Amino acid sequence: MPKKGEKPGKGTYICQECGAEQTLRKETETLQGCVCEGTEFREKGGRKPVGAKK
Ligand SMILES: [Zn+2]
């Protein structure tokens, strides 16, 4: 589970505490702490099966 200060790569991450989304656009970007001070996130979407439509 990605946490504040980690660099989990491109994607959208959702705060486990409040559900706020944070989008990282670069592999080198670091997850920031959420506005609610939550530090744990889960990845939104991400690894979709091949052939899945958006
Ligand atoms: Zn939050």
mmCIF file of the protein (N, C-alpha, C, O) and its ligand, coordinates in Angstrom:
data_MODEL
# 
_entry.id   MODEL 
# 
loop_
_entity.id 
_entity.type 
_entity.pdbx_number_of_molecules 
1 polymer     1 
2 non-polymer 1 
# 
_entity_poly.entity_id                      1 
_entity_poly.type                           'polypeptide(L)' 
_entity_poly.nstd_linkage                   no 
_entity_poly.nstd_monomer                   no 
_entity_poly.pdbx_seq_one_letter_code       MPKKGEKPGKGTYICQECGAEQTLRKETETLQGCVCEGTEFREKGGRKPVGAKK 
_entity_poly.pdbx_seq_one_letter_code_can   MPKKGEKPGKGTYICQECGAEQTLRKETETLQGCVCEGTEFREKGGRKPVGAKK 
_entity_poly.pdbx_strand_id                 A 
# 
loop_
_entity_poly_seq.entity_id 
_entity_poly_seq.num 
_entity_poly_seq.mon_id 
_entity_poly_seq.hetero 
1 1  MET n 
1 2  PRO n 
1 3  LYS n 
1 4  LYS n 
1 5  GLY n 
1 6  GLU n 
1 7  LYS n 
1 8  PRO n 
1 9  GLY n 
1 10 LYS n 
1 11 GLY n 
1 12 THR n 
1 13 TYR n 
1 14 ILE n 
1 15 CYS n 
1 16 GLN n 
1 17 GLU n 
1 18 CYS n 
1 19 GLY n 
1 20 ALA n 
1 21 GLU n 
1 22 GLN n 
1 23 THR n 
1 24 LEU n 
1 25 ARG n 
1 26 LYS n 
1 27 GLU n 
1 28 THR n 
1 29 GLU n 
1 30 THR n 
1 31 LEU n 
1 32 GLN n 
1 33 GLY n 
1 34 CYS n 
1 35 VAL n 
1 36 CYS n 
1 37 GLU n 
1 38 GLY n 
1 39 THR n 
1 40 GLU n 
1 41 PHE n 
1 42 ARG n 
1 43 GLU n 
1 44 LYS n 
1 45 GLY n 
1 46 GLY n 
1 47 ARG n 
1 48 LYS n 
1 49 PRO n 
1 50 VAL n 
1 51 GLY n 
1 52 ALA n 
1 53 LYS n 
1 54 LYS n 
# 
loop_
_struct_asym.id 
_struct_asym.entity_id 
A 1 
B 2 
# 
loop_
_chem_comp.id 
_chem_comp.type 
_chem_comp.mon_nstd_flag 
ALA 'L-peptide linking' y 
ARG 'L-peptide linking' y 
CYS 'L-peptide linking' y 
GLN 'L-peptide linking' y 
GLU 'L-peptide linking' y 
GLY 'peptide linking'   y 
ILE 'L-peptide linking' y 
LEU 'L-peptide linking' y 
LYS 'L-peptide linking' y 
MET 'L-peptide linking' y 
PHE 'L-peptide linking' y 
PRO 'L-peptide linking' y 
THR 'L-peptide linking' y 
TYR 'L-peptide linking' y 
VAL 'L-peptide linking' y 
ZN  non-polymer         . 
# 
_pdbx_entity_nonpoly.entity_id   2 
_pdbx_entity_nonpoly.name        ? 
_pdbx_entity_nonpoly.comp_id     ZN 
# 
_pdbx_nonpoly_scheme.asym_id         B 
_pdbx_nonpoly_scheme.entity_id       2 
_pdbx_nonpoly_scheme.mon_id          ZN 
_pdbx_nonpoly_scheme.ndb_seq_num     1 
_pdbx_nonpoly_scheme.pdb_seq_num     101 
_pdbx_nonpoly_scheme.auth_seq_num    101 
_pdbx_nonpoly_scheme.pdb_mon_id      ZN 
_pdbx_nonpoly_scheme.auth_mon_id     ZN 
_pdbx_nonpoly_scheme.pdb_strand_id   A 
_pdbx_nonpoly_scheme.pdb_ins_code    . 
# 
loop_
_atom_site.group_PDB 
_atom_site.id 
_atom_site.type_symbol 
_atom_site.label_atom_id 
_atom_site.label_alt_id 
_atom_site.label_comp_id 
_atom_site.label_asym_id 
_atom_site.label_entity_id 
_atom_site.label_seq_id 
_atom_site.pdbx_PDB_ins_code 
_atom_site.Cartn_x 
_atom_site.Cartn_y 
_atom_site.Cartn_z 
_atom_site.occupancy 
_atom_site.B_iso_or_equiv 
_atom_site.pdbx_formal_charge 
_atom_site.auth_seq_id 
_atom_site.auth_comp_id 
_atom_site.auth_asym_id 
_atom_site.auth_atom_id 
_atom_site.pdbx_PDB_model_num 
ATOM   1   N  N  . MET A 1 1  ? 0.849   -1.205 0.000   1.00 0.00 ? 1   MET A N  1 
ATOM   2   C  CA . MET A 1 1  ? 0.000   0.000  0.000   1.00 0.00 ? 1   MET A CA 1 
ATOM   3   C  C  . MET A 1 1  ? 0.881   1.251  0.000   1.00 0.00 ? 1   MET A C  1 
ATOM   4   O  O  . MET A 1 1  ? 1.724   1.419  0.881   1.00 0.00 ? 1   MET A O  1 
ATOM   5   N  N  . PRO A 1 2  ? 0.686   2.122  -0.984  1.00 0.00 ? 2   PRO A N  1 
ATOM   6   C  CA . PRO A 1 2  ? 1.519   3.332  -1.066  1.00 0.00 ? 2   PRO A CA 1 
ATOM   7   C  C  . PRO A 1 2  ? 1.279   4.260  0.131   1.00 0.00 ? 2   PRO A C  1 
ATOM   8   O  O  . PRO A 1 2  ? 0.157   4.407  0.616   1.00 0.00 ? 2   PRO A O  1 
ATOM   9   N  N  . LYS A 1 3  ? 2.339   4.861  0.577   1.00 0.00 ? 3   LYS A N  1 
ATOM   10  C  CA . LYS A 1 3  ? 2.245   5.784  1.704   1.00 0.00 ? 3   LYS A CA 1 
ATOM   11  C  C  . LYS A 1 3  ? 2.910   7.108  1.370   1.00 0.00 ? 3   LYS A C  1 
ATOM   12  O  O  . LYS A 1 3  ? 3.679   7.218  0.415   1.00 0.00 ? 3   LYS A O  1 
ATOM   13  N  N  . LYS A 1 4  ? 2.598   8.094  2.172   1.00 0.00 ? 4   LYS A N  1 
ATOM   14  C  CA . LYS A 1 4  ? 3.221   9.406  2.046   1.00 0.00 ? 4   LYS A CA 1 
ATOM   15  C  C  . LYS A 1 4  ? 4.738   9.258  1.987   1.00 0.00 ? 4   LYS A C  1 
ATOM   16  O  O  . LYS A 1 4  ? 5.337   8.515  2.766   1.00 0.00 ? 4   LYS A O  1 
ATOM   17  N  N  . GLY A 1 5  ? 5.346   9.983  1.046   1.00 0.00 ? 5   GLY A N  1 
ATOM   18  C  CA . GLY A 1 5  ? 6.799   9.961  0.927   1.00 0.00 ? 5   GLY A CA 1 
ATOM   19  C  C  . GLY A 1 5  ? 7.312   8.904  -0.021  1.00 0.00 ? 5   GLY A C  1 
ATOM   20  O  O  . GLY A 1 5  ? 8.498   8.889  -0.349  1.00 0.00 ? 5   GLY A O  1 
ATOM   21  N  N  . GLU A 1 6  ? 6.431   8.009  -0.472  1.00 0.00 ? 6   GLU A N  1 
ATOM   22  C  CA . GLU A 1 6  ? 6.859   6.981  -1.416  1.00 0.00 ? 6   GLU A CA 1 
ATOM   23  C  C  . GLU A 1 6  ? 6.680   7.473  -2.851  1.00 0.00 ? 6   GLU A C  1 
ATOM   24  O  O  . GLU A 1 6  ? 6.002   8.466  -3.112  1.00 0.00 ? 6   GLU A O  1 
ATOM   25  N  N  . LYS A 1 7  ? 7.305   6.752  -3.758  1.00 0.00 ? 7   LYS A N  1 
ATOM   26  C  CA . LYS A 1 7  ? 7.173   7.078  -5.180  1.00 0.00 ? 7   LYS A CA 1 
ATOM   27  C  C  . LYS A 1 7  ? 6.617   5.861  -5.908  1.00 0.00 ? 7   LYS A C  1 
ATOM   28  O  O  . LYS A 1 7  ? 7.354   5.120  -6.560  1.00 0.00 ? 7   LYS A O  1 
ATOM   29  N  N  . PRO A 1 8  ? 5.328   5.669  -5.789  1.00 0.00 ? 8   PRO A N  1 
ATOM   30  C  CA . PRO A 1 8  ? 4.716   4.457  -6.352  1.00 0.00 ? 8   PRO A CA 1 
ATOM   31  C  C  . PRO A 1 8  ? 4.533   4.486  -7.860  1.00 0.00 ? 8   PRO A C  1 
ATOM   32  O  O  . PRO A 1 8  ? 4.070   3.510  -8.451  1.00 0.00 ? 8   PRO A O  1 
ATOM   33  N  N  . GLY A 1 9  ? 4.895   5.604  -8.487  1.00 0.00 ? 9   GLY A N  1 
ATOM   34  C  CA . GLY A 1 9  ? 4.769   5.671  -9.942  1.00 0.00 ? 9   GLY A CA 1 
ATOM   35  C  C  . GLY A 1 9  ? 3.517   6.421  -10.381 1.00 0.00 ? 9   GLY A C  1 
ATOM   36  O  O  . GLY A 1 9  ? 2.719   6.884  -9.566  1.00 0.00 ? 9   GLY A O  1 
ATOM   37  N  N  . LYS A 1 10 ? 3.379   6.520  -11.703 1.00 0.00 ? 10  LYS A N  1 
ATOM   38  C  CA . LYS A 1 10 ? 2.228   7.256  -12.235 1.00 0.00 ? 10  LYS A CA 1 
ATOM   39  C  C  . LYS A 1 10 ? 0.926   6.607  -11.838 1.00 0.00 ? 10  LYS A C  1 
ATOM   40  O  O  . LYS A 1 10 ? 0.816   5.385  -11.728 1.00 0.00 ? 10  LYS A O  1 
ATOM   41  N  N  . GLY A 1 11 ? -0.063  7.463  -11.626 1.00 0.00 ? 11  GLY A N  1 
ATOM   42  C  CA . GLY A 1 11 ? -1.377  6.927  -11.318 1.00 0.00 ? 11  GLY A CA 1 
ATOM   43  C  C  . GLY A 1 11 ? -2.126  7.828  -10.365 1.00 0.00 ? 11  GLY A C  1 
ATOM   44  O  O  . GLY A 1 11 ? -1.617  8.847  -9.900  1.00 0.00 ? 11  GLY A O  1 
ATOM   45  N  N  . THR A 1 12 ? -3.340  7.425  -10.090 1.00 0.00 ? 12  THR A N  1 
ATOM   46  C  CA . THR A 1 12 ? -4.158  8.166  -9.144  1.00 0.00 ? 12  THR A CA 1 
ATOM   47  C  C  . THR A 1 12 ? -4.267  7.358  -7.866  1.00 0.00 ? 12  THR A C  1 
ATOM   48  O  O  . THR A 1 12 ? -4.534  6.157  -7.893  1.00 0.00 ? 12  THR A O  1 
ATOM   49  N  N  . TYR A 1 13 ? -4.060  8.023  -6.767  1.00 0.00 ? 13  TYR A N  1 
ATOM   50  C  CA . TYR A 1 13 ? -4.083  7.358  -5.470  1.00 0.00 ? 13  TYR A CA 1 
ATOM   51  C  C  . TYR A 1 13 ? -5.165  7.964  -4.600  1.00 0.00 ? 13  TYR A C  1 
ATOM   52  O  O  . TYR A 1 13 ? -5.380  9.176  -4.594  1.00 0.00 ? 13  TYR A O  1 
ATOM   53  N  N  . ILE A 1 14 ? -5.830  7.108  -3.876  1.00 0.00 ? 14  ILE A N  1 
ATOM   54  C  CA . ILE A 1 14 ? -6.973  7.544  -3.074  1.00 0.00 ? 14  ILE A CA 1 
ATOM   55  C  C  . ILE A 1 14 ? -6.650  7.386  -1.594  1.00 0.00 ? 14  ILE A C  1 
ATOM   56  O  O  . ILE A 1 14 ? -6.217  6.328  -1.140  1.00 0.00 ? 14  ILE A O  1 
ATOM   57  N  N  . CYS A 1 15 ? -6.873  8.465  -0.861  1.00 0.00 ? 15  CYS A N  1 
ATOM   58  C  CA . CYS A 1 15 ? -6.614  8.454  0.575   1.00 0.00 ? 15  CYS A CA 1 
ATOM   59  C  C  . CYS A 1 15 ? -7.508  7.433  1.271   1.00 0.00 ? 15  CYS A C  1 
ATOM   60  O  O  . CYS A 1 15 ? -8.713  7.376  1.025   1.00 0.00 ? 15  CYS A O  1 
ATOM   61  N  N  . GLN A 1 16 ? -6.915  6.645  2.127   1.00 0.00 ? 16  GLN A N  1 
ATOM   62  C  CA . GLN A 1 16 ? -7.687  5.625  2.837   1.00 0.00 ? 16  GLN A CA 1 
ATOM   63  C  C  . GLN A 1 16 ? -8.598  6.255  3.882   1.00 0.00 ? 16  GLN A C  1 
ATOM   64  O  O  . GLN A 1 16 ? -9.611  5.676  4.272   1.00 0.00 ? 16  GLN A O  1 
ATOM   65  N  N  . GLU A 1 17 ? -8.225  7.438  4.322   1.00 0.00 ? 17  GLU A N  1 
ATOM   66  C  CA . GLU A 1 17 ? -8.991  8.092  5.379   1.00 0.00 ? 17  GLU A CA 1 
ATOM   67  C  C  . GLU A 1 17 ? -10.229 8.803  4.854   1.00 0.00 ? 17  GLU A C  1 
ATOM   68  O  O  . GLU A 1 17 ? -11.329 8.609  5.372   1.00 0.00 ? 17  GLU A O  1 
ATOM   69  N  N  . CYS A 1 18 ? -10.051 9.626  3.827   1.00 0.00 ? 18  CYS A N  1 
ATOM   70  C  CA . CYS A 1 18 ? -11.153 10.480 3.382   1.00 0.00 ? 18  CYS A CA 1 
ATOM   71  C  C  . CYS A 1 18 ? -11.559 10.273 1.928   1.00 0.00 ? 18  CYS A C  1 
ATOM   72  O  O  . CYS A 1 18 ? -12.578 10.801 1.484   1.00 0.00 ? 18  CYS A O  1 
ATOM   73  N  N  . GLY A 1 19 ? -10.763 9.505  1.189   1.00 0.00 ? 19  GLY A N  1 
ATOM   74  C  CA . GLY A 1 19 ? -11.133 9.228  -0.195  1.00 0.00 ? 19  GLY A CA 1 
ATOM   75  C  C  . GLY A 1 19 ? -10.701 10.291 -1.184  1.00 0.00 ? 19  GLY A C  1 
ATOM   76  O  O  . GLY A 1 19 ? -11.060 10.223 -2.360  1.00 0.00 ? 19  GLY A O  1 
ATOM   77  N  N  . ALA A 1 20 ? -9.938  11.272 -0.728  1.00 0.00 ? 20  ALA A N  1 
ATOM   78  C  CA . ALA A 1 20 ? -9.451  12.299 -1.643  1.00 0.00 ? 20  ALA A CA 1 
ATOM   79  C  C  . ALA A 1 20 ? -8.457  11.693 -2.618  1.00 0.00 ? 20  ALA A C  1 
ATOM   80  O  O  . ALA A 1 20 ? -7.673  10.813 -2.263  1.00 0.00 ? 20  ALA A O  1 
ATOM   81  N  N  . GLU A 1 21 ? -8.503  12.176 -3.847  1.00 0.00 ? 21  GLU A N  1 
ATOM   82  C  CA . GLU A 1 21 ? -7.602  11.634 -4.858  1.00 0.00 ? 21  GLU A CA 1 
ATOM   83  C  C  . GLU A 1 21 ? -6.363  12.503 -5.022  1.00 0.00 ? 21  GLU A C  1 
ATOM   84  O  O  . GLU A 1 21 ? -6.399  13.725 -4.877  1.00 0.00 ? 21  GLU A O  1 
ATOM   85  N  N  . GLN A 1 22 ? -5.281  11.830 -5.328  1.00 0.00 ? 22  GLN A N  1 
ATOM   86  C  CA . GLN A 1 22 ? -4.029  12.520 -5.603  1.00 0.00 ? 22  GLN A CA 1 
ATOM   87  C  C  . GLN A 1 22 ? -3.427  11.844 -6.838  1.00 0.00 ? 22  GLN A C  1 
ATOM   88  O  O  . GLN A 1 22 ? -3.273  10.624 -6.886  1.00 0.00 ? 22  GLN A O  1 
ATOM   89  N  N  . THR A 1 23 ? -3.096  12.660 -7.821  1.00 0.00 ? 23  THR A N  1 
ATOM   90  C  CA . THR A 1 23 ? -2.571  12.089 -9.061  1.00 0.00 ? 23  THR A CA 1 
ATOM   91  C  C  . THR A 1 23 ? -1.087  12.368 -9.207  1.00 0.00 ? 23  THR A C  1 
ATOM   92  O  O  . THR A 1 23 ? -0.635  13.506 -9.080  1.00 0.00 ? 23  THR A O  1 
ATOM   93  N  N  . LEU A 1 24 ? -0.346  11.321 -9.475  1.00 0.00 ? 24  LEU A N  1 
ATOM   94  C  CA . LEU A 1 24 ? 1.085   11.460 -9.756  1.00 0.00 ? 24  LEU A CA 1 
ATOM   95  C  C  . LEU A 1 24 ? 1.278   11.303 -11.259 1.00 0.00 ? 24  LEU A C  1 
ATOM   96  O  O  . LEU A 1 24 ? 0.815   10.331 -11.855 1.00 0.00 ? 24  LEU A O  1 
ATOM   97  N  N  . ARG A 1 25 ? 1.957   12.255 -11.856 1.00 0.00 ? 25  ARG A N  1 
ATOM   98  C  CA . ARG A 1 25 ? 2.125   12.233 -13.315 1.00 0.00 ? 25  ARG A CA 1 
ATOM   99  C  C  . ARG A 1 25 ? 3.509   11.790 -13.751 1.00 0.00 ? 25  ARG A C  1 
ATOM   100 O  O  . ARG A 1 25 ? 3.765   11.586 -14.938 1.00 0.00 ? 25  ARG A O  1 
ATOM   101 N  N  . LYS A 1 26 ? 4.394   11.645 -12.783 1.00 0.00 ? 26  LYS A N  1 
ATOM   102 C  CA . LYS A 1 26 ? 5.748   11.204 -13.126 1.00 0.00 ? 26  LYS A CA 1 
ATOM   103 C  C  . LYS A 1 26 ? 6.150   10.052 -12.215 1.00 0.00 ? 26  LYS A C  1 
ATOM   104 O  O  . LYS A 1 26 ? 5.673   9.933  -11.087 1.00 0.00 ? 26  LYS A O  1 
ATOM   105 N  N  . GLU A 1 27 ? 7.035   9.210  -12.731 1.00 0.00 ? 27  GLU A N  1 
ATOM   106 C  CA . GLU A 1 27 ? 7.528   8.091  -11.927 1.00 0.00 ? 27  GLU A CA 1 
ATOM   107 C  C  . GLU A 1 27 ? 8.301   8.592  -10.714 1.00 0.00 ? 27  GLU A C  1 
ATOM   108 O  O  . GLU A 1 27 ? 8.404   7.912  -9.692  1.00 0.00 ? 27  GLU A O  1 
ATOM   109 N  N  . THR A 1 28 ? 8.842   9.806  -10.856 1.00 0.00 ? 28  THR A N  1 
ATOM   110 C  CA . THR A 1 28 ? 9.708   10.343 -9.801  1.00 0.00 ? 28  THR A CA 1 
ATOM   111 C  C  . THR A 1 28 ? 8.954   11.208 -8.791  1.00 0.00 ? 28  THR A C  1 
ATOM   112 O  O  . THR A 1 28 ? 9.537   11.728 -7.840  1.00 0.00 ? 28  THR A O  1 
ATOM   113 N  N  . GLU A 1 29 ? 7.658   11.349 -9.015  1.00 0.00 ? 29  GLU A N  1 
ATOM   114 C  CA . GLU A 1 29 ? 6.866   12.197 -8.131  1.00 0.00 ? 29  GLU A CA 1 
ATOM   115 C  C  . GLU A 1 29 ? 6.596   11.476 -6.799  1.00 0.00 ? 29  GLU A C  1 
ATOM   116 O  O  . GLU A 1 29 ? 6.427   10.257 -6.754  1.00 0.00 ? 29  GLU A O  1 
ATOM   117 N  N  . THR A 1 30 ? 6.563   12.256 -5.742  1.00 0.00 ? 30  THR A N  1 
ATOM   118 C  CA . THR A 1 30 ? 6.378   11.681 -4.409  1.00 0.00 ? 30  THR A CA 1 
ATOM   119 C  C  . THR A 1 30 ? 4.961   11.911 -3.907  1.00 0.00 ? 30  THR A C  1 
ATOM   120 O  O  . THR A 1 30 ? 4.400   12.994 -4.078  1.00 0.00 ? 30  THR A O  1 
ATOM   121 N  N  . LEU A 1 31 ? 4.394   10.899 -3.295  1.00 0.00 ? 31  LEU A N  1 
ATOM   122 C  CA . LEU A 1 31 ? 3.068   11.045 -2.694  1.00 0.00 ? 31  LEU A CA 1 
ATOM   123 C  C  . LEU A 1 31 ? 3.140   12.045 -1.550  1.00 0.00 ? 31  LEU A C  1 
ATOM   124 O  O  . LEU A 1 31 ? 3.992   11.943 -0.668  1.00 0.00 ? 31  LEU A O  1 
ATOM   125 N  N  . GLN A 1 32 ? 2.239   13.003 -1.581  1.00 0.00 ? 32  GLN A N  1 
ATOM   126 C  CA . GLN A 1 32 ? 2.174   13.991 -0.508  1.00 0.00 ? 32  GLN A CA 1 
ATOM   127 C  C  . GLN A 1 32 ? 1.164   13.522 0.523   1.00 0.00 ? 32  GLN A C  1 
ATOM   128 O  O  . GLN A 1 32 ? 0.282   12.716 0.228   1.00 0.00 ? 32  GLN A O  1 
ATOM   129 N  N  . GLY A 1 33 ? 1.304   14.034 1.728   1.00 0.00 ? 33  GLY A N  1 
ATOM   130 C  CA . GLY A 1 33 ? 0.302   13.735 2.740   1.00 0.00 ? 33  GLY A CA 1 
ATOM   131 C  C  . GLY A 1 33 ? -1.029  14.337 2.328   1.00 0.00 ? 33  GLY A C  1 
ATOM   132 O  O  . GLY A 1 33 ? -1.072  15.383 1.680   1.00 0.00 ? 33  GLY A O  1 
ATOM   133 N  N  . CYS A 1 34 ? -2.102  13.680 2.701   1.00 0.00 ? 34  CYS A N  1 
ATOM   134 C  CA . CYS A 1 34 ? -3.420  14.180 2.332   1.00 0.00 ? 34  CYS A CA 1 
ATOM   135 C  C  . CYS A 1 34 ? -3.785  15.400 3.180   1.00 0.00 ? 34  CYS A C  1 
ATOM   136 O  O  . CYS A 1 34 ? -3.211  15.641 4.243   1.00 0.00 ? 34  CYS A O  1 
ATOM   137 N  N  . VAL A 1 35 ? -4.757  16.159 2.674   1.00 0.00 ? 35  VAL A N  1 
ATOM   138 C  CA . VAL A 1 35 ? -5.244  17.326 3.426   1.00 0.00 ? 35  VAL A CA 1 
ATOM   139 C  C  . VAL A 1 35 ? -5.817  16.919 4.782   1.00 0.00 ? 35  VAL A C  1 
ATOM   140 O  O  . VAL A 1 35 ? -5.840  17.721 5.715   1.00 0.00 ? 35  VAL A O  1 
ATOM   141 N  N  . CYS A 1 36 ? -6.282  15.666 4.889   1.00 0.00 ? 36  CYS A N  1 
ATOM   142 C  CA . CYS A 1 36 ? -6.851  15.192 6.157   1.00 0.00 ? 36  CYS A CA 1 
ATOM   143 C  C  . CYS A 1 36 ? -5.752  14.624 7.052   1.00 0.00 ? 36  CYS A C  1 
ATOM   144 O  O  . CYS A 1 36 ? -6.021  14.106 8.137   1.00 0.00 ? 36  CYS A O  1 
ATOM   145 N  N  . GLU A 1 37 ? -4.498  14.731 6.573   1.00 0.00 ? 37  GLU A N  1 
ATOM   146 C  CA . GLU A 1 37 ? -3.336  14.208 7.284   1.00 0.00 ? 37  GLU A CA 1 
ATOM   147 C  C  . GLU A 1 37 ? -3.225  12.699 7.213   1.00 0.00 ? 37  GLU A C  1 
ATOM   148 O  O  . GLU A 1 37 ? -2.426  12.085 7.921   1.00 0.00 ? 37  GLU A O  1 
ATOM   149 N  N  . GLY A 1 38 ? -4.033  12.112 6.352   1.00 0.00 ? 38  GLY A N  1 
ATOM   150 C  CA . GLY A 1 38 ? -3.899  10.680 6.101   1.00 0.00 ? 38  GLY A CA 1 
ATOM   151 C  C  . GLY A 1 38 ? -2.601  10.414 5.360   1.00 0.00 ? 38  GLY A C  1 
ATOM   152 O  O  . GLY A 1 38 ? -2.153  11.253 4.578   1.00 0.00 ? 38  GLY A O  1 
ATOM   153 N  N  . THR A 1 39 ? -1.999  9.277  5.589   1.00 0.00 ? 39  THR A N  1 
ATOM   154 C  CA . THR A 1 39 ? -0.715  8.976  4.949   1.00 0.00 ? 39  THR A CA 1 
ATOM   155 C  C  . THR A 1 39 ? -0.747  7.672  4.164   1.00 0.00 ? 39  THR A C  1 
ATOM   156 O  O  . THR A 1 39 ? 0.257   7.280  3.570   1.00 0.00 ? 39  THR A O  1 
ATOM   157 N  N  . GLU A 1 40 ? -1.893  6.997  4.158   1.00 0.00 ? 40  GLU A N  1 
ATOM   158 C  CA . GLU A 1 40 ? -1.986  5.746  3.416   1.00 0.00 ? 40  GLU A CA 1 
ATOM   159 C  C  . GLU A 1 40 ? -2.961  5.889  2.263   1.00 0.00 ? 40  GLU A C  1 
ATOM   160 O  O  . GLU A 1 40 ? -4.030  6.486  2.389   1.00 0.00 ? 40  GLU A O  1 
ATOM   161 N  N  . PHE A 1 41 ? -2.562  5.324  1.139   1.00 0.00 ? 41  PHE A N  1 
ATOM   162 C  CA . PHE A 1 41 ? -3.367  5.461  -0.065  1.00 0.00 ? 41  PHE A CA 1 
ATOM   163 C  C  . PHE A 1 41 ? -3.534  4.116  -0.737  1.00 0.00 ? 41  PHE A C  1 
ATOM   164 O  O  . PHE A 1 41 ? -2.765  3.181  -0.517  1.00 0.00 ? 41  PHE A O  1 
ATOM   165 N  N  . ARG A 1 42 ? -4.568  4.049  -1.567  1.00 0.00 ? 42  ARG A N  1 
ATOM   166 C  CA . ARG A 1 42 ? -4.692  2.867  -2.417  1.00 0.00 ? 42  ARG A CA 1 
ATOM   167 C  C  . ARG A 1 42 ? -4.740  3.355  -3.860  1.00 0.00 ? 42  ARG A C  1 
ATOM   168 O  O  . ARG A 1 42 ? -5.144  4.483  -4.142  1.00 0.00 ? 42  ARG A O  1 
ATOM   169 N  N  . GLU A 1 43 ? -4.326  2.496  -4.744  1.00 0.00 ? 43  GLU A N  1 
ATOM   170 C  CA . GLU A 1 43 ? -4.271  2.881  -6.140  1.00 0.00 ? 43  GLU A CA 1 
ATOM   171 C  C  . GLU A 1 43 ? -5.648  2.806  -6.766  1.00 0.00 ? 43  GLU A C  1 
ATOM   172 O  O  . GLU A 1 43 ? -6.395  1.854  -6.543  1.00 0.00 ? 43  GLU A O  1 
ATOM   173 N  N  . LYS A 1 44 ? -5.977  3.827  -7.558  1.00 0.00 ? 44  LYS A N  1 
ATOM   174 C  CA . LYS A 1 44 ? -7.262  3.831  -8.248  1.00 0.00 ? 44  LYS A CA 1 
ATOM   175 C  C  . LYS A 1 44 ? -7.075  3.207  -9.617  1.00 0.00 ? 44  LYS A C  1 
ATOM   176 O  O  . LYS A 1 44 ? -6.160  3.575  -10.354 1.00 0.00 ? 44  LYS A O  1 
ATOM   177 N  N  . GLY A 1 45 ? -7.931  2.274  -9.955  1.00 0.00 ? 45  GLY A N  1 
ATOM   178 C  CA . GLY A 1 45 ? -7.822  1.647  -11.271 1.00 0.00 ? 45  GLY A CA 1 
ATOM   179 C  C  . GLY A 1 45 ? -6.490  0.943  -11.386 1.00 0.00 ? 45  GLY A C  1 
ATOM   180 O  O  . GLY A 1 45 ? -6.284  -0.132 -10.823 1.00 0.00 ? 45  GLY A O  1 
ATOM   181 N  N  . GLY A 1 46 ? -5.584  1.569  -12.130 1.00 0.00 ? 46  GLY A N  1 
ATOM   182 C  CA . GLY A 1 46 ? -4.237  1.016  -12.210 1.00 0.00 ? 46  GLY A CA 1 
ATOM   183 C  C  . GLY A 1 46 ? -4.169  -0.184 -13.106 1.00 0.00 ? 46  GLY A C  1 
ATOM   184 O  O  . GLY A 1 46 ? -4.295  -0.075 -14.326 1.00 0.00 ? 46  GLY A O  1 
ATOM   185 N  N  . ARG A 1 47 ? -3.969  -1.333 -12.498 1.00 0.00 ? 47  ARG A N  1 
ATOM   186 C  CA . ARG A 1 47 ? -3.742  -2.538 -13.292 1.00 0.00 ? 47  ARG A CA 1 
ATOM   187 C  C  . ARG A 1 47 ? -5.051  -3.121 -13.812 1.00 0.00 ? 47  ARG A C  1 
ATOM   188 O  O  . ARG A 1 47 ? -5.680  -3.964 -13.173 1.00 0.00 ? 47  ARG A O  1 
ATOM   189 N  N  . LYS A 1 48 ? -5.431  -2.653 -14.969 1.00 0.00 ? 48  LYS A N  1 
ATOM   190 C  CA . LYS A 1 48 ? -6.655  -3.177 -15.556 1.00 0.00 ? 48  LYS A CA 1 
ATOM   191 C  C  . LYS A 1 48 ? -6.321  -4.406 -16.389 1.00 0.00 ? 48  LYS A C  1 
ATOM   192 O  O  . LYS A 1 48 ? -5.217  -4.519 -16.923 1.00 0.00 ? 48  LYS A O  1 
ATOM   193 N  N  . PRO A 1 49 ? -7.264  -5.315 -16.498 1.00 0.00 ? 49  PRO A N  1 
ATOM   194 C  CA . PRO A 1 49 ? -7.044  -6.476 -17.348 1.00 0.00 ? 49  PRO A CA 1 
ATOM   195 C  C  . PRO A 1 49 ? -6.912  -6.032 -18.794 1.00 0.00 ? 49  PRO A C  1 
ATOM   196 O  O  . PRO A 1 49 ? -7.485  -5.017 -19.187 1.00 0.00 ? 49  PRO A O  1 
ATOM   197 N  N  . VAL A 1 50 ? -6.172  -6.775 -19.577 1.00 0.00 ? 50  VAL A N  1 
ATOM   198 C  CA . VAL A 1 50 ? -6.011  -6.437 -20.980 1.00 0.00 ? 50  VAL A CA 1 
ATOM   199 C  C  . VAL A 1 50 ? -7.380  -6.453 -21.655 1.00 0.00 ? 50  VAL A C  1 
ATOM   200 O  O  . VAL A 1 50 ? -8.178  -7.370 -21.462 1.00 0.00 ? 50  VAL A O  1 
ATOM   201 N  N  . GLY A 1 51 ? -7.627  -5.415 -22.449 1.00 0.00 ? 51  GLY A N  1 
ATOM   202 C  CA . GLY A 1 51 ? -8.897  -5.366 -23.157 1.00 0.00 ? 51  GLY A CA 1 
ATOM   203 C  C  . GLY A 1 51 ? -9.981  -4.605 -22.417 1.00 0.00 ? 51  GLY A C  1 
ATOM   204 O  O  . GLY A 1 51 ? -11.062 -4.373 -22.957 1.00 0.00 ? 51  GLY A O  1 
ATOM   205 N  N  . ALA A 1 52 ? -9.693  -4.216 -21.180 1.00 0.00 ? 52  ALA A N  1 
ATOM   206 C  CA . ALA A 1 52 ? -10.698 -3.460 -20.418 1.00 0.00 ? 52  ALA A CA 1 
ATOM   207 C  C  . ALA A 1 52 ? -10.881 -2.085 -21.032 1.00 0.00 ? 52  ALA A C  1 
ATOM   208 O  O  . ALA A 1 52 ? -9.919  -1.433 -21.437 1.00 0.00 ? 52  ALA A O  1 
ATOM   209 N  N  . LYS A 1 53 ? -12.110 -1.664 -21.094 1.00 0.00 ? 53  LYS A N  1 
ATOM   210 C  CA . LYS A 1 53 ? -12.380 -0.333 -21.650 1.00 0.00 ? 53  LYS A CA 1 
ATOM   211 C  C  . LYS A 1 53 ? -12.495 0.679  -20.529 1.00 0.00 ? 53  LYS A C  1 
ATOM   212 O  O  . LYS A 1 53 ? -12.933 0.371  -19.421 1.00 0.00 ? 53  LYS A O  1 
ATOM   213 N  N  . LYS A 1 54 ? -12.095 1.877  -20.848 1.00 0.00 ? 54  LYS A N  1 
ATOM   214 C  CA . LYS A 1 54 ? -12.119 2.918  -19.826 1.00 0.00 ? 54  LYS A CA 1 
ATOM   215 C  C  . LYS A 1 54 ? -13.534 3.465  -19.707 1.00 0.00 ? 54  LYS A C  1 
ATOM   216 O  O  . LYS A 1 54 ? -13.785 4.358  -18.898 1.00 0.00 ? 54  LYS A O  1 
HETATM 217 ZN ZN . ZN  B 2 .  ? -7.408  12.156 3.235   1.00 0.00 2 101 ZN  A ZN 1 
# 
